[in-house]
Amino acid sequence: MQQELARHQMLLEKEHDHFGEVTQDRQRVDQELKQAKDRHGKKKEEVDAQMKQSILLNHLNFIVLFLFF
């Protein structure tokens, strides 16, 4: 009986260690996901700003062409 309890204790400790490793991996992946989302958000803002600038420039070019031709 004592040996059985010791074996179960060892298995429980292994599972606990494995759970700790999985938790650390999850935290690392969650942090990487957050960083990727932050990079994506910043890049999206840059692209949106460039698109607005491009649209304004196209409108300006159209107005210039309309006025001078």
mmCIF file as Biopython writes it, N, C-alpha, C and O atoms, coordinates in Angstrom:
data_model
#
loop_
_atom_site.group_PDB
_atom_site.id
_atom_site.type_symbol
_atom_site.label_atom_id
_atom_site.label_alt_id
_atom_site.label_comp_id
_atom_site.label_asym_id
_atom_site.label_entity_id
_atom_site.label_seq_id
_atom_site.pdbx_PDB_ins_code
_atom_site.Cartn_x
_atom_site.Cartn_y
_atom_site.Cartn_z
_atom_site.occupancy
_atom_site.B_iso_or_equiv
_atom_site.auth_seq_id
_atom_site.auth_asym_id
_atom_site.pdbx_PDB_model_num
ATOM 1   N N  . MET A ? 1  ? 0.826   -1.201 0.000   1.0 0.0 1  A 1 
ATOM 2   C CA . MET A ? 1  ? 0.000   0.000  0.000   1.0 0.0 1  A 1 
ATOM 3   C C  . MET A ? 1  ? 0.871   1.267  0.000   1.0 0.0 1  A 1 
ATOM 4   O O  . MET A ? 1  ? 0.592   2.226  -0.720  1.0 0.0 1  A 1 
ATOM 5   N N  . GLN A ? 2  ? 1.928   1.250  0.820   1.0 0.0 2  A 1 
ATOM 6   C CA . GLN A ? 2  ? 2.829   2.400  0.903   1.0 0.0 2  A 1 
ATOM 7   C C  . GLN A ? 2  ? 3.515   2.646  -0.446  1.0 0.0 2  A 1 
ATOM 8   O O  . GLN A ? 2  ? 3.674   3.788  -0.877  1.0 0.0 2  A 1 
ATOM 9   N N  . GLN A ? 3  ? 3.915   1.558  -1.099  1.0 0.0 3  A 1 
ATOM 10  C CA . GLN A ? 3  ? 4.564   1.693  -2.406  1.0 0.0 3  A 1 
ATOM 11  C C  . GLN A ? 3  ? 3.591   2.263  -3.440  1.0 0.0 3  A 1 
ATOM 12  O O  . GLN A ? 3  ? 3.970   3.069  -4.290  1.0 0.0 3  A 1 
ATOM 13  N N  . GLU A ? 4  ? 2.363   1.841  -3.354  1.0 0.0 4  A 1 
ATOM 14  C CA . GLU A ? 4  ? 1.338   2.346  -4.272  1.0 0.0 4  A 1 
ATOM 15  C C  . GLU A ? 4  ? 1.128   3.847  -4.070  1.0 0.0 4  A 1 
ATOM 16  O O  . GLU A ? 4  ? 1.009   4.602  -5.035  1.0 0.0 4  A 1 
ATOM 17  N N  . LEU A ? 5  ? 1.084   4.265  -2.817  1.0 0.0 5  A 1 
ATOM 18  C CA . LEU A ? 5  ? 0.942   5.699  -2.532  1.0 0.0 5  A 1 
ATOM 19  C C  . LEU A ? 5  ? 2.151   6.486  -3.041  1.0 0.0 5  A 1 
ATOM 20  O O  . LEU A ? 5  ? 1.999   7.579  -3.587  1.0 0.0 5  A 1 
ATOM 21  N N  . ALA A ? 6  ? 3.332   5.936  -2.864  1.0 0.0 6  A 1 
ATOM 22  C CA . ALA A ? 6  ? 4.552   6.599  -3.334  1.0 0.0 6  A 1 
ATOM 23  C C  . ALA A ? 6  ? 4.533   6.713  -4.860  1.0 0.0 6  A 1 
ATOM 24  O O  . ALA A ? 6  ? 4.917   7.741  -5.418  1.0 0.0 6  A 1 
ATOM 25  N N  . ARG A ? 7  ? 4.087   5.660  -5.518  1.0 0.0 7  A 1 
ATOM 26  C CA . ARG A ? 7  ? 4.012   5.678  -6.986  1.0 0.0 7  A 1 
ATOM 27  C C  . ARG A ? 7  ? 3.009   6.739  -7.452  1.0 0.0 7  A 1 
ATOM 28  O O  . ARG A ? 7  ? 3.281   7.487  -8.391  1.0 0.0 7  A 1 
ATOM 29  N N  . HIS A ? 8  ? 1.867   6.798  -6.800  1.0 0.0 8  A 1 
ATOM 30  C CA . HIS A ? 8  ? 0.866   7.808  -7.164  1.0 0.0 8  A 1 
ATOM 31  C C  . HIS A ? 8  ? 1.377   9.217  -6.871  1.0 0.0 8  A 1 
ATOM 32  O O  . HIS A ? 8  ? 1.110   10.146 -7.633  1.0 0.0 8  A 1 
ATOM 33  N N  . GLN A ? 9  ? 2.105   9.374  -5.778  1.0 0.0 9  A 1 
ATOM 34  C CA . GLN A ? 9  ? 2.691   10.676 -5.452  1.0 0.0 9  A 1 
ATOM 35  C C  . GLN A ? 9  ? 3.667   11.102 -6.541  1.0 0.0 9  A 1 
ATOM 36  O O  . GLN A ? 9  ? 3.678   12.264 -6.947  1.0 0.0 9  A 1 
ATOM 37  N N  . MET A ? 10 ? 4.488   10.165 -7.015  1.0 0.0 10 A 1 
ATOM 38  C CA . MET A ? 10 ? 5.466   10.464 -8.064  1.0 0.0 10 A 1 
ATOM 39  C C  . MET A ? 10 ? 4.734   10.848 -9.360  1.0 0.0 10 A 1 
ATOM 40  O O  . MET A ? 10 ? 5.115   11.805 -10.034 1.0 0.0 10 A 1 
ATOM 41  N N  . LEU A ? 11 ? 3.691   10.099 -9.694  1.0 0.0 11 A 1 
ATOM 42  C CA . LEU A ? 11 ? 2.914   10.422 -10.897 1.0 0.0 11 A 1 
ATOM 43  C C  . LEU A ? 11 ? 2.258   11.796 -10.776 1.0 0.0 11 A 1 
ATOM 44  O O  . LEU A ? 11 ? 2.220   12.563 -11.738 1.0 0.0 11 A 1 
ATOM 45  N N  . LEU A ? 12 ? 1.751   12.092 -9.604  1.0 0.0 12 A 1 
ATOM 46  C CA . LEU A ? 12 ? 1.127   13.386 -9.370  1.0 0.0 12 A 1 
ATOM 47  C C  . LEU A ? 12 ? 2.143   14.524 -9.527  1.0 0.0 12 A 1 
ATOM 48  O O  . LEU A ? 12 ? 1.836   15.561 -10.115 1.0 0.0 12 A 1 
ATOM 49  N N  . GLU A ? 13 ? 3.344   14.322 -9.000  1.0 0.0 13 A 1 
ATOM 50  C CA . GLU A ? 13 ? 4.386   15.343 -9.130  1.0 0.0 13 A 1 
ATOM 51  C C  . GLU A ? 13 ? 4.791   15.537 -10.587 1.0 0.0 13 A 1 
ATOM 52  O O  . GLU A ? 13 ? 5.030   16.664 -11.021 1.0 0.0 13 A 1 
ATOM 53  N N  . LYS A ? 14 ? 4.868   14.441 -11.344 1.0 0.0 14 A 1 
ATOM 54  C CA . LYS A ? 14 ? 5.185   14.554 -12.774 1.0 0.0 14 A 1 
ATOM 55  C C  . LYS A ? 14 ? 4.100   15.344 -13.510 1.0 0.0 14 A 1 
ATOM 56  O O  . LYS A ? 14 ? 4.402   16.209 -14.332 1.0 0.0 14 A 1 
ATOM 57  N N  . GLU A ? 15 ? 2.855   15.041 -13.210 1.0 0.0 15 A 1 
ATOM 58  C CA . GLU A ? 15 ? 1.745   15.760 -13.842 1.0 0.0 15 A 1 
ATOM 59  C C  . GLU A ? 15 ? 1.773   17.240 -13.460 1.0 0.0 15 A 1 
ATOM 60  O O  . GLU A ? 15 ? 1.511   18.110 -14.290 1.0 0.0 15 A 1 
ATOM 61  N N  . HIS A ? 16 ? 2.093   17.513 -12.206 1.0 0.0 16 A 1 
ATOM 62  C CA . HIS A ? 16 ? 2.185   18.901 -11.743 1.0 0.0 16 A 1 
ATOM 63  C C  . HIS A ? 16 ? 3.295   19.640 -12.490 1.0 0.0 16 A 1 
ATOM 64  O O  . HIS A ? 16 ? 3.110   20.780 -12.917 1.0 0.0 16 A 1 
ATOM 65  N N  . ASP A ? 17 ? 4.444   18.987 -12.646 1.0 0.0 17 A 1 
ATOM 66  C CA . ASP A ? 17 ? 5.553   19.596 -13.392 1.0 0.0 17 A 1 
ATOM 67  C C  . ASP A ? 17 ? 5.151   19.847 -14.843 1.0 0.0 17 A 1 
ATOM 68  O O  . ASP A ? 17 ? 5.439   20.904 -15.405 1.0 0.0 17 A 1 
ATOM 69  N N  . HIS A ? 18 ? 4.487   18.867 -15.437 1.0 0.0 18 A 1 
ATOM 70  C CA . HIS A ? 18 ? 4.047   19.013 -16.829 1.0 0.0 18 A 1 
ATOM 71  C C  . HIS A ? 18 ? 3.044   20.161 -16.959 1.0 0.0 18 A 1 
ATOM 72  O O  . HIS A ? 18 ? 3.109   20.940 -17.909 1.0 0.0 18 A 1 
ATOM 73  N N  . PHE A ? 19 ? 2.128   20.262 -16.014 1.0 0.0 19 A 1 
ATOM 74  C CA . PHE A ? 19 ? 1.157   21.350 -16.027 1.0 0.0 19 A 1 
ATOM 75  C C  . PHE A ? 19 ? 1.871   22.701 -15.942 1.0 0.0 19 A 1 
ATOM 76  O O  . PHE A ? 19 ? 1.490   23.650 -16.626 1.0 0.0 19 A 1 
ATOM 77  N N  . GLY A ? 20 ? 2.906   22.786 -15.104 1.0 0.0 20 A 1 
ATOM 78  C CA . GLY A ? 20 ? 3.683   24.019 -15.008 1.0 0.0 20 A 1 
ATOM 79  C C  . GLY A ? 20 ? 4.347   24.386 -16.322 1.0 0.0 20 A 1 
ATOM 80  O O  . GLY A ? 20 ? 4.373   25.554 -16.710 1.0 0.0 20 A 1 
ATOM 81  N N  . GLU A ? 21 ? 4.884   23.381 -17.005 1.0 0.0 21 A 1 
ATOM 82  C CA . GLU A ? 21 ? 5.516   23.625 -18.306 1.0 0.0 21 A 1 
ATOM 83  C C  . GLU A ? 21 ? 4.487   24.099 -19.326 1.0 0.0 21 A 1 
ATOM 84  O O  . GLU A ? 21 ? 4.742   25.033 -20.086 1.0 0.0 21 A 1 
ATOM 85  N N  . VAL A ? 22 ? 3.338   23.458 -19.339 1.0 0.0 22 A 1 
ATOM 86  C CA . VAL A ? 22 ? 2.275   23.834 -20.273 1.0 0.0 22 A 1 
ATOM 87  C C  . VAL A ? 22 ? 1.808   25.258 -19.980 1.0 0.0 22 A 1 
ATOM 88  O O  . VAL A ? 22 ? 1.565   26.038 -20.901 1.0 0.0 22 A 1 
ATOM 89  N N  . THR A ? 23 ? 1.685   25.592 -18.699 1.0 0.0 23 A 1 
ATOM 90  C CA . THR A ? 23 ? 1.267   26.945 -18.314 1.0 0.0 23 A 1 
ATOM 91  C C  . THR A ? 23 ? 2.284   27.977 -18.776 1.0 0.0 23 A 1 
ATOM 92  O O  . THR A ? 23 ? 1.908   29.037 -19.276 1.0 0.0 23 A 1 
ATOM 93  N N  . GLN A ? 24 ? 3.570   27.675 -18.614 1.0 0.0 24 A 1 
ATOM 94  C CA . GLN A ? 24 ? 4.610   28.600 -19.084 1.0 0.0 24 A 1 
ATOM 95  C C  . GLN A ? 24 ? 4.566   28.758 -20.595 1.0 0.0 24 A 1 
ATOM 96  O O  . GLN A ? 24 ? 4.696   29.866 -21.114 1.0 0.0 24 A 1 
ATOM 97  N N  . ASP A ? 25 ? 4.382   27.641 -21.305 1.0 0.0 25 A 1 
ATOM 98  C CA . ASP A ? 25 ? 4.283   27.710 -22.765 1.0 0.0 25 A 1 
ATOM 99  C C  . ASP A ? 25 ? 3.079   28.550 -23.178 1.0 0.0 25 A 1 
ATOM 100 O O  . ASP A ? 25 ? 3.173   29.359 -24.101 1.0 0.0 25 A 1 
ATOM 101 N N  . ARG A ? 26 ? 1.963   28.363 -22.506 1.0 0.0 26 A 1 
ATOM 102 C CA . ARG A ? 26 ? 0.754   29.124 -22.814 1.0 0.0 26 A 1 
ATOM 103 C C  . ARG A ? 26 ? 0.979   30.617 -22.598 1.0 0.0 26 A 1 
ATOM 104 O O  . ARG A ? 26 ? 0.566   31.438 -23.417 1.0 0.0 26 A 1 
ATOM 105 N N  . GLN A ? 27 ? 1.642   30.966 -21.479 1.0 0.0 27 A 1 
ATOM 106 C CA . GLN A ? 27 ? 1.913   32.377 -21.200 1.0 0.0 27 A 1 
ATOM 107 C C  . GLN A ? 27 ? 2.834   32.971 -22.264 1.0 0.0 27 A 1 
ATOM 108 O O  . GLN A ? 27 ? 2.642   34.112 -22.685 1.0 0.0 27 A 1 
ATOM 109 N N  . ARG A ? 28 ? 3.829   32.204 -22.699 1.0 0.0 28 A 1 
ATOM 110 C CA . ARG A ? 28 ? 4.755   32.679 -23.727 1.0 0.0 28 A 1 
ATOM 111 C C  . ARG A ? 28 ? 4.005   32.897 -25.044 1.0 0.0 28 A 1 
ATOM 112 O O  . ARG A ? 28 ? 4.192   33.919 -25.705 1.0 0.0 28 A 1 
ATOM 113 N N  . VAL A ? 29 ? 3.167   31.947 -25.420 1.0 0.0 29 A 1 
ATOM 114 C CA . VAL A ? 29 ? 2.413   32.054 -26.673 1.0 0.0 29 A 1 
ATOM 115 C C  . VAL A ? 29 ? 1.417   33.214 -26.594 1.0 0.0 29 A 1 
ATOM 116 O O  . VAL A ? 29 ? 1.239   33.948 -27.566 1.0 0.0 29 A 1 
ATOM 117 N N  . ASP A ? 30 ? 0.773   33.379 -25.442 1.0 0.0 30 A 1 
ATOM 118 C CA . ASP A ? 30 ? -0.147  34.505 -25.274 1.0 0.0 30 A 1 
ATOM 119 C C  . ASP A ? 30 ? 0.586   35.836 -25.426 1.0 0.0 30 A 1 
ATOM 120 O O  . ASP A ? 30 ? 0.062   36.769 -26.035 1.0 0.0 30 A 1 
ATOM 121 N N  . GLN A ? 31 ? 1.802   35.925 -24.872 1.0 0.0 31 A 1 
ATOM 122 C CA . GLN A ? 31 ? 2.597   37.152 -24.996 1.0 0.0 31 A 1 
ATOM 123 C C  . GLN A ? 31 ? 2.987   37.388 -26.453 1.0 0.0 31 A 1 
ATOM 124 O O  . GLN A ? 31 ? 2.931   38.519 -26.935 1.0 0.0 31 A 1 
ATOM 125 N N  . GLU A ? 32 ? 3.383   36.325 -27.155 1.0 0.0 32 A 1 
ATOM 126 C CA . GLU A ? 32 ? 3.730   36.453 -28.574 1.0 0.0 32 A 1 
ATOM 127 C C  . GLU A ? 32 ? 2.515   36.894 -29.390 1.0 0.0 32 A 1 
ATOM 128 O O  . GLU A ? 32 ? 2.640   37.706 -30.307 1.0 0.0 32 A 1 
ATOM 129 N N  . LEU A ? 33 ? 1.350   36.360 -29.057 1.0 0.0 33 A 1 
ATOM 130 C CA . LEU A ? 33 ? 0.125   36.757 -29.752 1.0 0.0 33 A 1 
ATOM 131 C C  . LEU A ? 33 ? -0.173  38.234 -29.516 1.0 0.0 33 A 1 
ATOM 132 O O  . LEU A ? 33 ? -0.532  38.952 -30.449 1.0 0.0 33 A 1 
ATOM 133 N N  . LYS A ? 34 ? -0.026  38.685 -28.284 1.0 0.0 34 A 1 
ATOM 134 C CA . LYS A ? 34 ? -0.262  40.096 -27.970 1.0 0.0 34 A 1 
ATOM 135 C C  . LYS A ? 34 ? 0.698   40.988 -28.756 1.0 0.0 34 A 1 
ATOM 136 O O  . LYS A ? 34 ? 0.295   42.014 -29.302 1.0 0.0 34 A 1 
ATOM 137 N N  . GLN A ? 35 ? 1.959   40.591 -28.807 1.0 0.0 35 A 1 
ATOM 138 C CA . GLN A ? 35 ? 2.938   41.377 -29.560 1.0 0.0 35 A 1 
ATOM 139 C C  . GLN A ? 35 ? 2.589   41.402 -31.046 1.0 0.0 35 A 1 
ATOM 140 O O  . GLN A ? 35 ? 2.709   42.442 -31.695 1.0 0.0 35 A 1 
ATOM 141 N N  . ALA A ? 36 ? 2.162   40.269 -31.584 1.0 0.0 36 A 1 
ATOM 142 C CA . ALA A ? 36 ? 1.786   40.215 -33.000 1.0 0.0 36 A 1 
ATOM 143 C C  . ALA A ? 36 ? 0.568   41.098 -33.266 1.0 0.0 36 A 1 
ATOM 144 O O  . ALA A ? 36 ? 0.510   41.790 -34.282 1.0 0.0 36 A 1 
ATOM 145 N N  . LYS A ? 37 ? -0.404  41.072 -32.354 1.0 0.0 37 A 1 
ATOM 146 C CA . LYS A ? 37 ? -1.582  41.929 -32.515 1.0 0.0 37 A 1 
ATOM 147 C C  . LYS A ? 37 ? -1.193  43.404 -32.444 1.0 0.0 37 A 1 
ATOM 148 O O  . LYS A ? 37 ? -1.721  44.221 -33.198 1.0 0.0 37 A 1 
ATOM 149 N N  . ASP A ? 38 ? -0.273  43.749 -31.541 1.0 0.0 38 A 1 
ATOM 150 C CA . ASP A ? 38 ? 0.193   45.133 -31.442 1.0 0.0 38 A 1 
ATOM 151 C C  . ASP A ? 38 ? 0.890   45.569 -32.726 1.0 0.0 38 A 1 
ATOM 152 O O  . ASP A ? 38 ? 0.648   46.665 -33.232 1.0 0.0 38 A 1 
ATOM 153 N N  . ARG A ? 39 ? 1.767   44.692 -33.257 1.0 0.0 39 A 1 
ATOM 154 C CA . ARG A ? 39 ? 2.456   45.021 -34.513 1.0 0.0 39 A 1 
ATOM 155 C C  . ARG A ? 39 ? 1.455   45.182 -35.645 1.0 0.0 39 A 1 
ATOM 156 O O  . ARG A ? 39 ? 1.573   46.094 -36.464 1.0 0.0 39 A 1 
ATOM 157 N N  . HIS A ? 40 ? 0.468   44.292 -35.688 1.0 0.0 40 A 1 
ATOM 158 C CA . HIS A ? 40 ? -0.554  44.367 -36.731 1.0 0.0 40 A 1 
ATOM 159 C C  . HIS A ? 40 ? -1.333  45.679 -36.623 1.0 0.0 40 A 1 
ATOM 160 O O  . HIS A ? 40 ? -1.594  46.334 -37.632 1.0 0.0 40 A 1 
ATOM 161 N N  . GLY A ? 41 ? -1.701  46.059 -35.406 1.0 0.0 41 A 1 
ATOM 162 C CA . GLY A ? 41 ? -2.451  47.299 -35.214 1.0 0.0 41 A 1 
ATOM 163 C C  . GLY A ? 41 ? -1.667  48.513 -35.668 1.0 0.0 41 A 1 
ATOM 164 O O  . GLY A ? 41 ? -2.211  49.409 -36.314 1.0 0.0 41 A 1 
ATOM 165 N N  . LYS A ? 42 ? -0.376  48.543 -35.325 1.0 0.0 42 A 1 
ATOM 166 C CA . LYS A ? 42 ? 0.471   49.670 -35.744 1.0 0.0 42 A 1 
ATOM 167 C C  . LYS A ? 42 ? 0.620   49.705 -37.260 1.0 0.0 42 A 1 
ATOM 168 O O  . LYS A ? 42 ? 0.543   50.769 -37.873 1.0 0.0 42 A 1 
ATOM 169 N N  . LYS A ? 43 ? 0.835   48.536 -37.862 1.0 0.0 43 A 1 
ATOM 170 C CA . LYS A ? 43 ? 0.987   48.477 -39.315 1.0 0.0 43 A 1 
ATOM 171 C C  . LYS A ? 43 ? -0.309  48.901 -40.006 1.0 0.0 43 A 1 
ATOM 172 O O  . LYS A ? 43 ? -0.281  49.600 -41.018 1.0 0.0 43 A 1 
ATOM 173 N N  . LYS A ? 44 ? -1.445  48.471 -39.450 1.0 0.0 44 A 1 
ATOM 174 C CA . LYS A ? 44 ? -2.737  48.852 -40.022 1.0 0.0 44 A 1 
ATOM 175 C C  . LYS A ? 44 ? -2.910  50.361 -39.971 1.0 0.0 44 A 1 
ATOM 176 O O  . LYS A ? 44 ? -3.380  50.965 -40.935 1.0 0.0 44 A 1 
ATOM 177 N N  . GLU A ? 45 ? -2.534  50.976 -38.855 1.0 0.0 45 A 1 
ATOM 178 C CA . GLU A ? 45 ? -2.631  52.439 -38.755 1.0 0.0 45 A 1 
ATOM 179 C C  . GLU A ? 45 ? -1.750  53.109 -39.804 1.0 0.0 45 A 1 
ATOM 180 O O  . GLU A ? 45 ? -2.159  54.091 -40.424 1.0 0.0 45 A 1 
ATOM 181 N N  . GLU A ? 46 ? -0.544  52.582 -40.005 1.0 0.0 46 A 1 
ATOM 182 C CA . GLU A ? 46 ? 0.361   53.142 -41.019 1.0 0.0 46 A 1 
ATOM 183 C C  . GLU A ? 46 ? -0.256  53.028 -42.412 1.0 0.0 46 A 1 
ATOM 184 O O  . GLU A ? 46 ? -0.254  53.989 -43.181 1.0 0.0 46 A 1 
ATOM 185 N N  . VAL A ? 47 ? -0.778  51.860 -42.724 1.0 0.0 47 A 1 
ATOM 186 C CA . VAL A ? 47 ? -1.367  51.637 -44.051 1.0 0.0 47 A 1 
ATOM 187 C C  . VAL A ? 47 ? -2.599  52.515 -44.238 1.0 0.0 47 A 1 
ATOM 188 O O  . VAL A ? 47 ? -2.797  53.088 -45.309 1.0 0.0 47 A 1 
ATOM 189 N N  . ASP A ? 48 ? -3.421  52.621 -43.208 1.0 0.0 48 A 1 
ATOM 190 C CA . ASP A ? 48 ? -4.605  53.481 -43.297 1.0 0.0 48 A 1 
ATOM 191 C C  . ASP A ? 48 ? -4.203  54.932 -43.555 1.0 0.0 48 A 1 
ATOM 192 O O  . ASP A ? 48 ? -4.822  55.612 -44.374 1.0 0.0 48 A 1 
ATOM 193 N N  . ALA A ? 49 ? -3.169  55.405 -42.860 1.0 0.0 49 A 1 
ATOM 194 C CA . ALA A ? 49 ? -2.699  56.779 -43.056 1.0 0.0 49 A 1 
ATOM 195 C C  . ALA A ? 49 ? -2.170  56.968 -44.478 1.0 0.0 49 A 1 
ATOM 196 O O  . ALA A ? 49 ? -2.416  57.995 -45.110 1.0 0.0 49 A 1 
ATOM 197 N N  . GLN A ? 50 ? -1.442  55.964 -44.975 1.0 0.0 50 A 1 
ATOM 198 C CA . GLN A ? 50 ? -0.922  56.049 -46.340 1.0 0.0 50 A 1 
ATOM 199 C C  . GLN A ? 50 ? -2.060  56.046 -47.363 1.0 0.0 50 A 1 
ATOM 200 O O  . GLN A ? 50 ? -2.009  56.764 -48.362 1.0 0.0 50 A 1 
ATOM 201 N N  . MET A ? 51 ? -3.073  55.244 -47.109 1.0 0.0 51 A 1 
ATOM 202 C CA . MET A ? 51 ? -4.218  55.206 -48.022 1.0 0.0 51 A 1 
ATOM 203 C C  . MET A ? 51 ? -4.943  56.551 -48.041 1.0 0.0 51 A 1 
ATOM 204 O O  . MET A ? 51 ? -5.307  57.047 -49.107 1.0 0.0 51 A 1 
ATOM 205 N N  . LYS A ? 52 ? -5.151  57.137 -46.872 1.0 0.0 52 A 1 
ATOM 206 C CA . LYS A ? 52 ? -5.805  58.448 -46.821 1.0 0.0 52 A 1 
ATOM 207 C C  . LYS A ? 52 ? -4.983  59.481 -47.572 1.0 0.0 52 A 1 
ATOM 208 O O  . LYS A ? 52 ? -5.529  60.293 -48.320 1.0 0.0 52 A 1 
ATOM 209 N N  . GLN A ? 53 ? -3.675  59.450 -47.375 1.0 0.0 53 A 1 
ATOM 210 C CA . GLN A ? 53 ? -2.805  60.402 -48.058 1.0 0.0 53 A 1 
ATOM 211 C C  . GLN A ? 53 ? -2.872  60.186 -49.571 1.0 0.0 53 A 1 
ATOM 212 O O  . GLN A ? 53 ? -2.913  61.147 -50.338 1.0 0.0 53 A 1 
ATOM 213 N N  . SER A ? 54 ? -2.883  58.937 -49.988 1.0 0.0 54 A 1 
ATOM 214 C CA . SER A ? 54 ? -2.955  58.627 -51.409 1.0 0.0 54 A 1 
ATOM 215 C C  . SER A ? 54 ? -4.279  59.103 -52.007 1.0 0.0 54 A 1 
ATOM 216 O O  . SER A ? 54 ? -4.307  59.662 -53.103 1.0 0.0 54 A 1 
ATOM 217 N N  . ILE A ? 55 ? -5.358  58.881 -51.292 1.0 0.0 55 A 1 
ATOM 218 C CA . ILE A ? 55 ? -6.674  59.321 -51.773 1.0 0.0 55 A 1 
ATOM 219 C C  . ILE A ? 55 ? -6.711  60.844 -51.891 1.0 0.0 55 A 1 
ATOM 220 O O  . ILE A ? 55 ? -7.193  61.386 -52.886 1.0 0.0 55 A 1 
ATOM 221 N N  . LEU A ? 56 ? -6.199  61.526 -50.871 1.0 0.0 56 A 1 
ATOM 222 C CA . LEU A ? 56 ? -6.173  62.996 -50.924 1.0 0.0 56 A 1 
ATOM 223 C C  . LEU A ? 56 ? -5.319  63.494 -52.082 1.0 0.0 56 A 1 
ATOM 224 O O  . LEU A ? 56 ? -5.683  64.453 -52.762 1.0 0.0 56 A 1 
ATOM 225 N N  . LEU A ? 57 ? -4.188  62.844 -52.301 1.0 0.0 57 A 1 
ATOM 226 C CA . LEU A ? 57 ? -3.316  63.230 -53.403 1.0 0.0 57 A 1 
ATOM 227 C C  . LEU A ? 57 ? -4.008  63.000 -54.742 1.0 0.0 57 A 1 
ATOM 228 O O  . LEU A ? 57 ? -3.896  63.825 -55.649 1.0 0.0 57 A 1 
ATOM 229 N N  . ASN A ? 58 ? -4.721  61.887 -54.871 1.0 0.0 58 A 1 
ATOM 230 C CA . ASN A ? 58 ? -5.466  61.630 -56.111 1.0 0.0 58 A 1 
ATOM 231 C C  . ASN A ? 58 ? -6.554  62.676 -56.334 1.0 0.0 58 A 1 
ATOM 232 O O  . ASN A ? 58 ? -6.751  63.139 -57.457 1.0 0.0 58 A 1 
ATOM 233 N N  . HIS A ? 59 ? -7.260  63.049 -55.270 1.0 0.0 59 A 1 
ATOM 234 C CA . HIS A ? 59 ? -8.271  64.098 -55.389 1.0 0.0 59 A 1 
ATOM 235 C C  . HIS A ? 59 ? -7.634  65.417 -55.788 1.0 0.0 59 A 1 
ATOM 236 O O  . HIS A ? 59 ? -8.155  66.136 -56.640 1.0 0.0 59 A 1 
ATOM 237 N N  . LEU A ? 60 ? -6.511  65.727 -55.171 1.0 0.0 60 A 1 
ATOM 238 C CA . LEU A ? 60 ? -5.811  66.961 -55.493 1.0 0.0 60 A 1 
ATOM 239 C C  . LEU A ? 60 ? -5.372  66.965 -56.953 1.0 0.0 60 A 1 
ATOM 240 O O  . LEU A ? 60 ? -5.524  67.972 -57.645 1.0 0.0 60 A 1 
ATOM 241 N N  . ASN A ? 61 ? -4.834  65.856 -57.420 1.0 0.0 61 A 1 
ATOM 242 C CA . ASN A ? 61 ? -4.419  65.753 -58.825 1.0 0.0 61 A 1 
ATOM 243 C C  . ASN A ? 61 ? -5.622  65.912 -59.759 1.0 0.0 61 A 1 
ATOM 244 O O  . ASN A ? 61 ? -5.517  66.566 -60.797 1.0 0.0 61 A 1 
ATOM 245 N N  . PHE A ? 62 ? -6.733  65.334 -59.404 1.0 0.0 62 A 1 
ATOM 246 C CA . PHE A ? 62 ? -7.929  65.465 -60.210 1.0 0.0 62 A 1 
ATOM 247 C C  . PHE A ? 62 ? -8.385  66.912 -60.289 1.0 0.0 62 A 1 
ATOM 248 O O  . PHE A ? 62 ? -8.752  67.398 -61.358 1.0 0.0 62 A 1 
ATOM 249 N N  . ILE A ? 63 ? -8.360  67.602 -59.146 1.0 0.0 63 A 1 
ATOM 250 C CA . ILE A ? 63 ? -8.775  69.022 -59.107 1.0 0.0 63 A 1 
ATOM 251 C C  . ILE A ? 63 ? -7.841  69.868 -59.961 1.0 0.0 63 A 1 
ATOM 252 O O  . ILE A ? 63 ? -8.283  70.740 -60.710 1.0 0.0 63 A 1 
ATOM 253 N N  . VAL A ? 64 ? -6.529  69.597 -59.838 1.0 0.0 64 A 1 
ATOM 254 C CA . VAL A ? 64 ? -5.557  70.352 -60.637 1.0 0.0 64 A 1 
ATOM 255 C C  . VAL A ? 64 ? -5.790  70.115 -62.118 1.0 0.0 64 A 1 
ATOM 256 O O  . VAL A ? 64 ? -5.800  71.057 -62.910 1.0 0.0 64 A 1 
ATOM 257 N N  . LEU A ? 65 ? -5.977  68.864 -62.491 1.0 0.0 65 A 1 
ATOM 258 C CA . LEU A ? 65 ? -6.235  68.565 -63.898 1.0 0.0 65 A 1 
ATOM 259 C C  . LEU A ? 65 ? -7.530  69.216 -64.373 1.0 0.0 65 A 1 
ATOM 260 O O  . LEU A ? 65 ? -7.592  69.727 -65.491 1.0 0.0 65 A 1 
ATOM 261 N N  . PHE A ? 66 ? -8.548  69.200 -63.546 1.0 0.0 66 A 1 
ATOM 262 C CA . PHE A ? 66 ? -9.840  69.784 -63.897 1.0 0.0 66 A 1 
ATOM 263 C C  . PHE A ? 66 ? -9.713  71.298 -64.075 1.0 0.0 66 A 1 
ATOM 264 O O  . PHE A ? 66 ? -10.301 71.858 -65.000 1.0 0.0 66 A 1 
ATOM 265 N N  . LEU A ? 67 ? -8.958  71.963 -63.207 1.0 0.0 67 A 1 
ATOM 266 C CA . LEU A ? 67 ? -8.844  73.414 -63.254 1.0 0.0 67 A 1 
ATOM 267 C C  . LEU A ? 67 ? -7.975  73.897 -64.412 1.0 0.0 67 A 1 
ATOM 268 O O  . LEU A ? 67 ? -8.235  74.954 -64.986 1.0 0.0 67 A 1 
ATOM 269 N N  . PHE A ? 68 ? -6.956  73.135 -64.751 1.0 0.0 68 A 1 
ATOM 270 C CA . PHE A ? 68 ? -6.016  73.615 -65.745 1.0 0.0 68 A 1 
ATOM 271 C C  . PHE A ? 68 ? -6.233  73.053 -67.136 1.0 0.0 68 A 1 
ATOM 272 O O  . PHE A ? 68 ? -5.550  73.463 -68.075 1.0 0.0 68 A 1 
ATOM 273 N N  . PHE A ? 69 ? -7.154  72.137 -67.291 1.0 0.0 69 A 1 
ATOM 274 C CA . PHE A ? 69 ? -7.353  71.578 -68.638 1.0 0.0 69 A 1 
ATOM 275 C C  . PHE A ? 69 ? -8.769  71.666 -69.071 1.0 0.0 69 A 1 
ATOM 276 O O  . PHE A ? 69 ? -9.105  71.241 -70.176 1.0 0.0 69 A 1 
#
